[in-house]
Amino acid sequence: MILQQYKIVFAGSMGAGKTEAIKSLSEIPVLATEAFNTDSQAHNKMQTTVGIDYGEITLDDGAKIGLYGTPGQARFDFIWPVICQGALGAIILVDHNSTVPLEELEGYLDTFKDYTKNISIGITHVDENKGQPISIYRDWLIQNDYQYPLFFIDARKQEHILLMVESLIAALEVNLRATN
């Protein structure tokens, strides 16, 4: 079933690993909306998400969480707020190989923090670009006085994505206790 009571949104740049992250975690076959990539200047991958990717996980308490992946291209940004409605939070993935990773991070944060206050950041493909220091992300977050959790991950590894999901749920629980 595609309409779950709980959902987590995966957002970020094209090629950052949103579809792979959902595939690595989902307990059901992922509904992927991949199409031939006609924007090879943005990324040289063969296919890209043009709709919503969907998967599911079940928590230890039996609650099912829908995993929703957004398309990364700005031309599909009209669907982002719709996908985020009622979400527990968003995981923003940024490709470390990008020529402008901090600009991408800033753009996605500026947009998605209007949809949810519960955000976790994952930097992918770090192993492919060892020439660029990873400290730029921490420095940028500190410089902008952001307190978002930051992870350096491989989107294909279930344990990496599960850690990010757990960070969103833990932050949600802390915030709920603080307001009660």
WOWO-V807329 format. One record per residue. RES is the residue in one letter. SS is DSSP state (H for helix, E for strand, - for the rest). NEAR is the number of other ideal C-beta (glycine too) atoms within 8 Angstrom. D_FIRST is the distance of its C-alpha to the first C-alpha in Angstrom with 1 decimal. Layout:
BEGIN
res;ss;near;d_first
RES;SS;NEAR;D_FIRST
RES;SS;NEAR;D_FIRST
END
This chain:
BEGIN
res;ss;near;d_first
M;-;3;0.0
I;-;6;3.8
L;-;4;5.8
Q;-;10;7.1
Q;-;4;10.6
Y;E;9;12.2
K;E;11;12.4
I;E;15;15.1
V;E;16;16.4
F;E;15;18.5
A;E;14;21.3
G;E;15;24.7
S;-;11;27.0
M;-;11;26.4
G;-;10;26.8
A;-;13;26.4
G;-;15;23.5
K;H;16;20.3
T;H;12;18.4
E;H;9;20.3
A;H;15;19.6
I;H;15;15.8
K;H;11;16.5
S;H;12;18.9
L;H;12;16.6
S;-;12;13.1
E;-;6;12.5
I;-;6;10.2
P;-;4;11.7
V;-;11;11.7
L;E;9;10.9
A;-;8;14.5
T;-;10;16.4
E;E;8;19.8
A;E;7;22.8
F;E;5;26.5
N;-;11;28.1
T;-;4;30.8
D;-;9;31.8
S;-;7;33.7
Q;-;3;35.8
A;-;6;33.0
H;-;10;31.8
N;-;4;32.9
K;-;8;29.6
M;-;4;28.8
Q;E;7;25.2
T;E;14;23.5
T;E;14;20.2
V;-;8;20.5
G;-;7;17.1
I;-;12;14.2
D;E;16;13.3
Y;E;12;10.0
G;E;14;9.7
E;E;12;9.1
I;E;11;12.0
T;E;8;13.0
L;-;9;16.2
D;-;3;19.2
D;-;4;18.7
G;-;6;15.2
A;-;8;13.5
K;E;11;10.3
I;E;14;10.9
G;E;13;9.1
L;E;15;11.8
Y;E;13;12.7
G;E;14;15.7
T;-;14;18.1
P;-;12;20.7
G;-;13;24.0
Q;-;9;26.4
A;H;4;27.8
R;H;4;27.6
F;H;11;23.8
D;H;7;24.5
F;H;6;23.7
I;H;11;19.9
W;H;13;20.4
P;H;9;20.9
V;H;7;17.9
I;H;11;15.6
C;H;12;17.7
Q;-;7;17.5
G;-;4;16.6
A;-;13;16.3
L;-;10;18.0
G;E;13;20.0
A;E;15;20.5
I;E;18;21.7
I;E;14;24.3
L;E;18;25.4
V;E;17;28.8
D;E;15;30.5
H;-;13;33.9
N;-;8;35.3
S;-;9;35.0
T;-;3;38.5
V;-;6;37.5
P;H;15;35.0
L;H;9;36.2
E;H;7;36.0
E;H;13;32.4
L;H;13;31.6
E;H;10;33.5
G;H;8;31.8
Y;H;13;28.2
L;H;13;29.3
D;H;8;31.2
T;H;10;28.1
F;H;15;25.3
K;-;9;27.5
D;-;6;27.4
Y;-;12;23.7
T;-;11;23.5
K;-;5;26.4
N;-;11;24.5
I;E;13;25.0
S;E;15;25.6
I;E;16;27.4
G;E;18;27.3
I;E;15;30.1
T;E;13;29.4
H;-;11;31.8
V;H;10;34.6
D;H;6;36.0
E;H;7;36.6
N;-;9;38.7
K;-;6;41.0
G;-;3;43.6
Q;-;8;41.8
P;-;4;41.8
I;-;10;38.6
S;H;6;40.6
I;H;10;40.3
Y;H;14;36.8
R;H;9;38.1
D;H;8;41.2
W;H;11;39.3
L;H;12;37.1
I;H;8;40.3
Q;H;6;42.2
N;-;7;39.6
D;-;5;39.3
Y;-;7;35.6
Q;-;4;34.2
Y;-;9;30.9
P;E;8;30.1
L;E;9;31.0
F;E;12;30.0
F;E;7;31.3
I;-;14;28.7
D;-;7;27.7
A;-;15;24.1
R;-;7;23.8
K;-;9;24.7
Q;H;7;21.9
E;H;6;24.4
H;H;13;25.3
I;H;15;21.8
L;H;9;21.2
L;H;10;24.5
M;H;14;23.5
V;H;13;20.2
E;H;8;22.5
S;H;11;25.0
L;H;14;22.7
I;H;10;21.7
A;H;8;25.4
A;H;12;26.5
L;H;11;24.2
E;H;8;25.6
V;H;8;29.1
N;H;10;28.8
L;H;8;27.5
R;H;7;30.4
A;H;6;32.8
T;H;5;31.9
N;-;4;32.2
END
